Every structure is written in C-alpha cells, then in structure tokens.
Amino acid sequence: MREESGLSQAEVAERIGLSLKSGKGYISHLVKGRIKNPPSGRIEELSSYLFLTGLFD
C-alpha cells in the first residue's frame, strides 16, 4: 500500500507528525510487527492519513 503510493517510510512518518529520525524507525517496527500495542493516538493519526490519501478504503 505505502510502496504502491510511492511514499517512503520516512514520508509517511513525517505526514503523521513524527520526526524524520524516530518516525522512520517507528513505521519500520510497526510494519514488521515489533510494536505490539501502539498508542491509540498514533493509530488514529496513521489511519486518518491513510483514509485521507486514499491509500486505504
């Protein structure tokens, strides 16, 4: 989904309000299942971004 849109992990992180350095690692860990219980606020930010950009219907 992210790759199909042409976005890097860093770009997704930046668009949901994370810093470039920590955000890229956060998205990577999230995708790989290393973050078992992400904060609900972060989930809401990510899902809102995906819906708004049409990456997830």
N, CA, C and O atoms as a Tripos MOL2 file, in Angstrom:
@<TRIPOS>MOLECULE
protein
  228   227    57     0     0
PROTEIN
NO_CHARGES

@<TRIPOS>ATOM
      1 N           0.8240   -1.1740    0.0000 N.3       1 MET1
      2 CA          0.0000    0.0000    0.0000 C.3       1 MET1
      3 C           0.8810    1.2550    0.0000 C.2       1 MET1
      4 O           0.7440    2.1050   -0.8800 O.2       1 MET1
      5 N           1.7710    1.3760    0.9660 N.am      2 ARG2
      6 CA          2.6530    2.5400    1.0360 C.3       2 ARG2
      7 C           3.5590    2.5920   -0.1750 C.2       2 ARG2
      8 O           3.7550    3.6510   -0.7710 O.2       2 ARG2
      9 N           4.1110    1.4480   -0.5350 N.am      3 GLU3
     10 CA          5.0380    1.4000   -1.6590 C.3       3 GLU3
     11 C           4.3340    1.6970   -2.9750 C.2       3 GLU3
     12 O           4.9040    2.3480   -3.8500 O.2       3 GLU3
     13 N           3.0960    1.2230   -3.1210 N.am      4 GLU4
     14 CA          2.3280    1.4900   -4.3330 C.3       4 GLU4
     15 C           2.0900    2.9830   -4.5160 C.2       4 GLU4
     16 O           2.0030    3.4710   -5.6430 O.2       4 GLU4
     17 N           1.9860    3.6950   -3.4210 N.am      5 SER5
     18 CA          1.7490    5.1360   -3.4940 C.3       5 SER5
     19 C           3.0330    5.9100   -3.7770 C.2       5 SER5
     20 O           2.9910    7.1030   -4.0780 O.2       5 SER5
     21 N           4.1730    5.2290   -3.6810 N.am      6 GLY6
     22 CA          5.4530    5.8800   -3.9110 C.3       6 GLY6
     23 C           5.9970    6.6110   -2.6990 C.2       6 GLY6
     24 O           6.9220    7.4140   -2.8200 O.2       6 GLY6
     25 N           5.4270    6.3410   -1.5220 N.am      7 LEU7
     26 CA          5.8750    7.0060   -0.3030 C.3       7 LEU7
     27 C           6.9010    6.1580    0.4410 C.2       7 LEU7
     28 O           6.7750    4.9360    0.5220 O.2       7 LEU7
     29 N           7.9000    6.8150    0.9740 N.am      8 SER8
     30 CA          8.8660    6.1160    1.8210 C.3       8 SER8
     31 C           8.3140    6.0460    3.2430 C.2       8 SER8
     32 O           7.3520    6.7380    3.5770 O.2       8 SER8
     33 N           8.9200    5.2170    4.0680 N.am      9 GLN9
     34 CA          8.5190    5.1530    5.4730 C.3       9 GLN9
     35 C           8.7330    6.5060    6.1390 C.2       9 GLN9
     36 O           7.9340    6.9220    6.9780 O.2       9 GLN9
     37 N           9.7920    7.1800    5.7720 N.am     10 ALA10
     38 CA         10.0780    8.4980    6.3460 C.3      10 ALA10
     39 C           8.9910    9.5030    5.9690 C.2      10 ALA10
     40 O           8.5990   10.3240    6.7980 O.2      10 ALA10
     41 N           8.5010    9.4490    4.7330 N.am     11 GLU11
     42 CA          7.4490   10.3760    4.3050 C.3      11 GLU11
     43 C           6.1420   10.1120    5.0460 C.2      11 GLU11
     44 O           5.4470   11.0490    5.4400 O.2      11 GLU11
     45 N           5.8110    8.8460    5.2330 N.am     12 VAL12
     46 CA          4.6010    8.5160    5.9920 C.3      12 VAL12
     47 C           4.7460    9.0240    7.4210 C.2      12 VAL12
     48 O           3.8260    9.6330    7.9660 O.2      12 VAL12
     49 N           5.8950    8.7730    8.0180 N.am     13 ALA13
     50 CA          6.1400    9.2260    9.3910 C.3      13 ALA13
     51 C           5.9950   10.7390    9.5020 C.2      13 ALA13
     52 O           5.3540   11.2430   10.4240 O.2      13 ALA13
     53 N           6.5870   11.4490    8.5700 N.am     14 GLU14
     54 CA          6.5210   12.9110    8.5920 C.3      14 GLU14
     55 C           5.0740   13.3930    8.4530 C.2      14 GLU14
     56 O           4.6760   14.3530    9.1140 O.2      14 GLU14
     57 N           4.3020   12.7470    7.6170 N.am     15 ARG15
     58 CA          2.9200   13.1730    7.3710 C.3      15 ARG15
     59 C           1.9860   12.8930    8.5420 C.2      15 ARG15
     60 O           0.9100   13.4840    8.6320 O.2      15 ARG15
     61 N           2.3870   11.9980    9.4360 N.am     16 ILE16
     62 CA          1.5560   11.7880   10.6310 C.3      16 ILE16
     63 C           2.1560   12.4810   11.8520 C.2      16 ILE16
     64 O           1.7300   12.2530   12.9840 O.2      16 ILE16
     65 N           3.1550   13.3320   11.6000 N.am     17 GLY17
     66 CA          3.6660   14.1820   12.6640 C.3      17 GLY17
     67 C           4.8330   13.6490   13.4640 C.2      17 GLY17
     68 O           5.1090   14.1550   14.5530 O.2      17 GLY17
     69 N           5.5280   12.6430   12.9590 N.am     18 LEU18
     70 CA          6.7000   12.1190   13.6590 C.3      18 LEU18
     71 C           7.9630   12.7470   13.0850 C.2      18 LEU18
     72 O           7.9910   13.1480   11.9220 O.2      18 LEU18
     73 N           8.9970   12.8300   13.8970 N.am     19 SER19
     74 CA         10.2650   13.3460   13.3910 C.3      19 SER19
     75 C          10.8470   12.3530   12.3920 C.2      19 SER19
     76 O          10.5540   11.1590   12.4430 O.2      19 SER19
     77 N          11.6620   12.8540   11.4960 N.am     20 LEU20
     78 CA         12.2410   12.0070   10.4590 C.3      20 LEU20
     79 C          13.0370   10.8530   11.0550 C.2      20 LEU20
     80 O          12.8720    9.7050   10.6420 O.2      20 LEU20
     81 N          13.8970   11.1530   12.0230 N.am     21 LYS21
     82 CA         14.7700   10.1260   12.5920 C.3      21 LYS21
     83 C          13.9910    9.0490   13.3340 C.2      21 LYS21
     84 O          14.1540    7.8640   13.0430 O.2      21 LYS21
     85 N          13.1600    9.4290   14.2720 N.am     22 SER22
     86 CA         12.4290    8.4260   15.0490 C.3      22 SER22
     87 C          11.2560    7.8570   14.2710 C.2      22 SER22
     88 O          10.8910    6.6960   14.4590 O.2      22 SER22
     89 N          10.6640    8.6600   13.4010 N.am     23 GLY23
     90 CA          9.4840    8.2300   12.6600 C.3      23 GLY23
     91 C           9.7420    7.0960   11.6970 C.2      23 GLY23
     92 O           8.9410    6.1650   11.6080 O.2      23 GLY23
     93 N          10.8410    7.1560   10.9760 N.am     24 LYS24
     94 CA         11.1690    6.0970   10.0170 C.3      24 LYS24
     95 C          11.3250    4.7660   10.7400 C.2      24 LYS24
     96 O          10.8140    3.7440   10.2820 O.2      24 LYS24
     97 N          12.0240    4.7760   11.8600 N.am     25 GLY25
     98 CA         12.1950    3.5580   12.6510 C.3      25 GLY25
     99 C          10.8810    3.0670   13.2180 C.2      25 GLY25
    100 O          10.6320    1.8630   13.2750 O.2      25 GLY25
    101 N          10.0340    4.0050   13.6410 N.am     26 TYR26
    102 CA          8.7320    3.6480   14.2100 C.3      26 TYR26
    103 C           7.8790    2.9420   13.1640 C.2      26 TYR26
    104 O           7.3010    1.8910   13.4430 O.2      26 TYR26
    105 N           7.7940    3.5040   11.9670 N.am     27 ILE27
    106 CA          7.0000    2.8980   10.8910 C.3      27 ILE27
    107 C           7.5610    1.5320   10.5370 C.2      27 ILE27
    108 O           6.7990    0.5880   10.3280 O.2      27 ILE27
    109 N           8.8740    1.4110   10.4680 N.am     28 SER28
    110 CA          9.5080    0.1280   10.1670 C.3      28 SER28
    111 C           9.1480   -0.9240   11.2070 C.2      28 SER28
    112 O           8.7820   -2.0460   10.8570 O.2      28 SER28
    113 N           9.2490   -0.5710   12.4710 N.am     29 HIS29
    114 CA          8.9160   -1.5120   13.5500 C.3      29 HIS29
    115 C           7.4320   -1.8680   13.5340 C.2      29 HIS29
    116 O           7.0620   -3.0100   13.8050 O.2      29 HIS29
    117 N           6.5920   -0.8980   13.2180 N.am     30 LEU30
    118 CA          5.1520   -1.1370   13.1510 C.3      30 LEU30
    119 C           4.8230   -2.1310   12.0380 C.2      30 LEU30
    120 O           4.0470   -3.0660   12.2400 O.2      30 LEU30
    121 N           5.4120   -1.9230   10.8730 N.am     31 VAL31
    122 CA          5.1800   -2.8020    9.7220 C.3      31 VAL31
    123 C           5.6720   -4.2190   10.0020 C.2      31 VAL31
    124 O           5.0380   -5.1900    9.5910 O.2      31 VAL31
    125 N           6.7900   -4.3370   10.6940 N.am     32 LYS32
    126 CA          7.3720   -5.6550   10.9770 C.3      32 LYS32
    127 C           6.7430   -6.3420   12.1860 C.2      32 LYS32
    128 O           7.1280   -7.4570   12.5390 O.2      32 LYS32
    129 N           5.7730   -5.6770   12.8230 N.am     33 GLY33
    130 CA          5.0880   -6.2740   13.9650 C.3      33 GLY33
    131 C           5.8620   -6.2200   15.2590 C.2      33 GLY33
    132 O           5.5530   -6.9520   16.1990 O.2      33 GLY33
    133 N           6.8610   -5.3660   15.3220 N.am     34 ARG34
    134 CA          7.6780   -5.2610   16.5340 C.3      34 ARG34
    135 C           7.0360   -4.3750   17.5950 C.2      34 ARG34
    136 O           7.4420   -4.3980   18.7570 O.2      34 ARG34
    137 N           6.0390   -3.5980   17.1990 N.am     35 ILE35
    138 CA          5.3060   -2.7660   18.1550 C.3      35 ILE35
    139 C           3.9710   -3.4480   18.3710 C.2      35 ILE35
    140 O           3.0920   -3.4060   17.5110 O.2      35 ILE35
    141 N           3.8260   -4.0690   19.5120 N.am     36 LYS36
    142 CA          2.6470   -4.8900   19.7920 C.3      36 LYS36
    143 C           1.4250   -4.0650   20.1680 C.2      36 LYS36
    144 O           0.3100   -4.4050   19.7750 O.2      36 LYS36
    145 N           1.6120   -3.0020   20.9120 N.am     37 ASN37
    146 CA          0.4940   -2.1800   21.3790 C.3      37 ASN37
    147 C           0.7820   -0.7040   21.1360 C.2      37 ASN37
    148 O           1.0970    0.0300   22.0730 O.2      37 ASN37
    149 N           0.6760   -0.2630   19.8800 N.am     38 PRO38
    150 CA          0.9510    1.1490   19.6240 C.3      38 PRO38
    151 C          -0.0820    2.0350   20.3160 C.2      38 PRO38
    152 O          -1.2310    1.6260   20.4840 O.2      38 PRO38
    153 N           0.3080    3.2310   20.7150 N.am     39 PRO39
    154 CA         -0.6340    4.1420   21.3640 C.3      39 PRO39
    155 C          -1.8310    4.4310   20.4560 C.2      39 PRO39
    156 O          -1.6720    4.5800   19.2450 O.2      39 PRO39
    157 N          -3.0080    4.5080   21.0320 N.am     40 SER40
    158 CA         -4.2190    4.7050   20.2310 C.3      40 SER40
    159 C          -4.1600    6.0010   19.4270 C.2      40 SER40
    160 O          -4.6720    6.0560   18.3090 O.2      40 SER40
    161 N          -3.5510    7.0250   19.9740 N.am     41 GLY41
    162 CA         -3.4230    8.2850   19.2400 C.3      41 GLY41
    163 C          -2.6220    8.1280   17.9690 C.2      41 GLY41
    164 O          -2.9470    8.7290   16.9450 O.2      41 GLY41
    165 N          -1.5820    7.3270   18.0290 N.am     42 ARG42
    166 CA         -0.7370    7.0940   16.8580 C.3      42 ARG42
    167 C          -1.5100    6.2940   15.8090 C.2      42 ARG42
    168 O          -1.3820    6.5550   14.6130 O.2      42 ARG42
    169 N          -2.3020    5.3290   16.2470 N.am     43 ILE43
    170 CA         -3.1130    4.5340   15.3270 C.3      43 ILE43
    171 C          -4.1270    5.4310   14.6250 C.2      43 ILE43
    172 O          -4.3420    5.3060   13.4190 O.2      43 ILE43
    173 N          -4.7430    6.3260   15.3750 N.am     44 GLU44
    174 CA         -5.7230    7.2480   14.7930 C.3      44 GLU44
    175 C          -5.0740    8.1600   13.7590 C.2      44 GLU44
    176 O          -5.6520    8.3970   12.6980 O.2      44 GLU44
    177 N          -3.8880    8.6730   14.0510 N.am     45 GLU45
    178 CA         -3.1790    9.5360   13.1040 C.3      45 GLU45
    179 C          -2.8610    8.7850   11.8200 C.2      45 GLU45
    180 O          -3.0700    9.2990   10.7210 O.2      45 GLU45
    181 N          -2.3590    7.5790   11.9620 N.am     46 LEU46
    182 CA         -1.9930    6.7860   10.7970 C.3      46 LEU46
    183 C          -3.2210    6.4090    9.9790 C.2      46 LEU46
    184 O          -3.1960    6.5200    8.7530 O.2      46 LEU46
    185 N          -4.2870    5.9690   10.6230 N.am     47 SER47
    186 CA         -5.4880    5.5810    9.8780 C.3      47 SER47
    187 C          -6.1230    6.7910    9.2010 C.2      47 SER47
    188 O          -6.5970    6.6790    8.0700 O.2      47 SER47
    189 N          -6.1420    7.9290    9.8570 N.am     48 SER48
    190 CA         -6.6790    9.1470    9.2400 C.3      48 SER48
    191 C          -5.8820    9.5090    7.9990 C.2      48 SER48
    192 O          -6.4490    9.8520    6.9620 O.2      48 SER48
    193 N          -4.5660    9.4310    8.1120 N.am     49 TYR49
    194 CA         -3.7110    9.7440    6.9710 C.3      49 TYR49
    195 C          -3.9890    8.7920    5.8110 C.2      49 TYR49
    196 O          -4.1040    9.2280    4.6660 O.2      49 TYR49
    197 N          -4.0980    7.5000    6.0990 N.am     50 LEU50
    198 CA         -4.3380    6.5190    5.0420 C.3      50 LEU50
    199 C          -5.6760    6.7480    4.3510 C.2      50 LEU50
    200 O          -5.7620    6.6520    3.1270 O.2      50 LEU50
    201 N          -6.7030    7.0430    5.1060 N.am     51 PHE51
    202 CA         -8.0140    7.3140    4.5140 C.3      51 PHE51
    203 C          -7.9950    8.5980    3.6900 C.2      51 PHE51
    204 O          -8.5280    8.6250    2.5810 O.2      51 PHE51
    205 N          -7.3950    9.6480    4.2100 N.am     52 LEU52
    206 CA         -7.3720   10.9280    3.5060 C.3      52 LEU52
    207 C          -6.6100   10.8640    2.1940 C.2      52 LEU52
    208 O          -6.9670   11.5500    1.2350 O.2      52 LEU52
    209 N          -5.5830   10.0630    2.1420 N.am     53 THR53
    210 CA         -4.7890    9.9600    0.9220 C.3      53 THR53
    211 C          -5.3220    8.9070   -0.0330 C.2      53 THR53
    212 O          -4.8150    8.7630   -1.1450 O.2      53 THR53
    213 N          -6.3350    8.1740    0.3890 N.am     54 GLY54
    214 CA         -6.8970    7.1400   -0.4730 C.3      54 GLY54
    215 C          -6.0760    5.8650   -0.4990 C.2      54 GLY54
    216 O          -6.3040    4.9970   -1.3410 O.2      54 GLY54
    217 N          -5.1220    5.7420    0.4170 N.am     55 LEU55
    218 CA         -4.2940    4.5430    0.4610 C.3      55 LEU55
    219 C          -5.0290    3.3730    1.0850 C.2      55 LEU55
    220 O          -4.6270    2.2190    0.9340 O.2      55 LEU55
    221 N          -6.1110    3.6820    1.7880 N.am     56 PHE56
    222 CA         -6.8830    2.6310    2.4440 C.3      56 PHE56
    223 C          -8.3420    3.0340    2.3920 C.2      56 PHE56
    224 O          -8.7190    4.0990    2.8820 O.2      56 PHE56
    225 N          -9.1660    2.1780    1.7970 N.am     57 ASP57
    226 CA        -10.6000    2.4870    1.6710 C.3      57 ASP57
    227 C         -11.4080    1.7310    2.6830 C.2      57 ASP57
    228 O         -12.6310    1.8670    2.7240 O.2      57 ASP57
@<TRIPOS>BOND
     1     1     2 1
     2     2     3 1
     3     3     4 2
     4     3     5 am
     5     5     6 1
     6     6     7 1
     7     7     8 2
     8     7     9 am
     9     9    10 1
    10    10    11 1
    11    11    12 2
    12    11    13 am
    13    13    14 1
    14    14    15 1
    15    15    16 2
    16    15    17 am
    17    17    18 1
    18    18    19 1
    19    19    20 2
    20    19    21 am
    21    21    22 1
    22    22    23 1
    23    23    24 2
    24    23    25 am
    25    25    26 1
    26    26    27 1
    27    27    28 2
    28    27    29 am
    29    29    30 1
    30    30    31 1
    31    31    32 2
    32    31    33 am
    33    33    34 1
    34    34    35 1
    35    35    36 2
    36    35    37 am
    37    37    38 1
    38    38    39 1
    39    39    40 2
    40    39    41 am
    41    41    42 1
    42    42    43 1
    43    43    44 2
    44    43    45 am
    45    45    46 1
    46    46    47 1
    47    47    48 2
    48    47    49 am
    49    49    50 1
    50    50    51 1
    51    51    52 2
    52    51    53 am
    53    53    54 1
    54    54    55 1
    55    55    56 2
    56    55    57 am
    57    57    58 1
    58    58    59 1
    59    59    60 2
    60    59    61 am
    61    61    62 1
    62    62    63 1
    63    63    64 2
    64    63    65 am
    65    65    66 1
    66    66    67 1
    67    67    68 2
    68    67    69 am
    69    69    70 1
    70    70    71 1
    71    71    72 2
    72    71    73 am
    73    73    74 1
    74    74    75 1
    75    75    76 2
    76    75    77 am
    77    77    78 1
    78    78    79 1
    79    79    80 2
    80    79    81 am
    81    81    82 1
    82    82    83 1
    83    83    84 2
    84    83    85 am
    85    85    86 1
    86    86    87 1
    87    87    88 2
    88    87    89 am
    89    89    90 1
    90    90    91 1
    91    91    92 2
    92    91    93 am
    93    93    94 1
    94    94    95 1
    95    95    96 2
    96    95    97 am
    97    97    98 1
    98    98    99 1
    99    99   100 2
   100    99   101 am
   101   101   102 1
   102   102   103 1
   103   103   104 2
   104   103   105 am
   105   105   106 1
   106   106   107 1
   107   107   108 2
   108   107   109 am
   109   109   110 1
   110   110   111 1
   111   111   112 2
   112   111   113 am
   113   113   114 1
   114   114   115 1
   115   115   116 2
   116   115   117 am
   117   117   118 1
   118   118   119 1
   119   119   120 2
   120   119   121 am
   121   121   122 1
   122   122   123 1
   123   123   124 2
   124   123   125 am
   125   125   126 1
   126   126   127 1
   127   127   128 2
   128   127   129 am
   129   129   130 1
   130   130   131 1
   131   131   132 2
   132   131   133 am
   133   133   134 1
   134   134   135 1
   135   135   136 2
   136   135   137 am
   137   137   138 1
   138   138   139 1
   139   139   140 2
   140   139   141 am
   141   141   142 1
   142   142   143 1
   143   143   144 2
   144   143   145 am
   145   145   146 1
   146   146   147 1
   147   147   148 2
   148   147   149 am
   149   149   150 1
   150   150   151 1
   151   151   152 2
   152   151   153 am
   153   153   154 1
   154   154   155 1
   155   155   156 2
   156   155   157 am
   157   157   158 1
   158   158   159 1
   159   159   160 2
   160   159   161 am
   161   161   162 1
   162   162   163 1
   163   163   164 2
   164   163   165 am
   165   165   166 1
   166   166   167 1
   167   167   168 2
   168   167   169 am
   169   169   170 1
   170   170   171 1
   171   171   172 2
   172   171   173 am
   173   173   174 1
   174   174   175 1
   175   175   176 2
   176   175   177 am
   177   177   178 1
   178   178   179 1
   179   179   180 2
   180   179   181 am
   181   181   182 1
   182   182   183 1
   183   183   184 2
   184   183   185 am
   185   185   186 1
   186   186   187 1
   187   187   188 2
   188   187   189 am
   189   189   190 1
   190   190   191 1
   191   191   192 2
   192   191   193 am
   193   193   194 1
   194   194   195 1
   195   195   196 2
   196   195   197 am
   197   197   198 1
   198   198   199 1
   199   199   200 2
   200   199   201 am
   201   201   202 1
   202   202   203 1
   203   203   204 2
   204   203   205 am
   205   205   206 1
   206   206   207 1
   207   207   208 2
   208   207   209 am
   209   209   210 1
   210   210   211 1
   211   211   212 2
   212   211   213 am
   213   213   214 1
   214   214   215 1
   215   215   216 2
   216   215   217 am
   217   217   218 1
   218   218   219 1
   219   219   220 2
   220   219   221 am
   221   221   222 1
   222   222   223 1
   223   223   224 2
   224   223   225 am
   225   225   226 1
   226   226   227 1
   227   227   228 2
@<TRIPOS>SUBSTRUCTURE
     1 MET1         2 RESIDUE 1 A MET
     2 ARG2         6 RESIDUE 1 A ARG
     3 GLU3        10 RESIDUE 1 A GLU
     4 GLU4        14 RESIDUE 1 A GLU
     5 SER5        18 RESIDUE 1 A SER
     6 GLY6        22 RESIDUE 1 A GLY
     7 LEU7        26 RESIDUE 1 A LEU
     8 SER8        30 RESIDUE 1 A SER
     9 GLN9        34 RESIDUE 1 A GLN
    10 ALA10       38 RESIDUE 1 A ALA
    11 GLU11       42 RESIDUE 1 A GLU
    12 VAL12       46 RESIDUE 1 A VAL
    13 ALA13       50 RESIDUE 1 A ALA
    14 GLU14       54 RESIDUE 1 A GLU
    15 ARG15       58 RESIDUE 1 A ARG
    16 ILE16       62 RESIDUE 1 A ILE
    17 GLY17       66 RESIDUE 1 A GLY
    18 LEU18       70 RESIDUE 1 A LEU
    19 SER19       74 RESIDUE 1 A SER
    20 LEU20       78 RESIDUE 1 A LEU
    21 LYS21       82 RESIDUE 1 A LYS
    22 SER22       86 RESIDUE 1 A SER
    23 GLY23       90 RESIDUE 1 A GLY
    24 LYS24       94 RESIDUE 1 A LYS
    25 GLY25       98 RESIDUE 1 A GLY
    26 TYR26      102 RESIDUE 1 A TYR
    27 ILE27      106 RESIDUE 1 A ILE
    28 SER28      110 RESIDUE 1 A SER
    29 HIS29      114 RESIDUE 1 A HIS
    30 LEU30      118 RESIDUE 1 A LEU
    31 VAL31      122 RESIDUE 1 A VAL
    32 LYS32      126 RESIDUE 1 A LYS
    33 GLY33      130 RESIDUE 1 A GLY
    34 ARG34      134 RESIDUE 1 A ARG
    35 ILE35      138 RESIDUE 1 A ILE
    36 LYS36      142 RESIDUE 1 A LYS
    37 ASN37      146 RESIDUE 1 A ASN
    38 PRO38      150 RESIDUE 1 A PRO
    39 PRO39      154 RESIDUE 1 A PRO
    40 SER40      158 RESIDUE 1 A SER
    41 GLY41      162 RESIDUE 1 A GLY
    42 ARG42      166 RESIDUE 1 A ARG
    43 ILE43      170 RESIDUE 1 A ILE
    44 GLU44      174 RESIDUE 1 A GLU
    45 GLU45      178 RESIDUE 1 A GLU
    46 LEU46      182 RESIDUE 1 A LEU
    47 SER47      186 RESIDUE 1 A SER
    48 SER48      190 RESIDUE 1 A SER
    49 TYR49      194 RESIDUE 1 A TYR
    50 LEU50      198 RESIDUE 1 A LEU
    51 PHE51      202 RESIDUE 1 A PHE
    52 LEU52      206 RESIDUE 1 A LEU
    53 THR53      210 RESIDUE 1 A THR
    54 GLY54      214 RESIDUE 1 A GLY
    55 LEU55      218 RESIDUE 1 A LEU
    56 PHE56      222 RESIDUE 1 A PHE
    57 ASP57      226 RESIDUE 1 A ASP
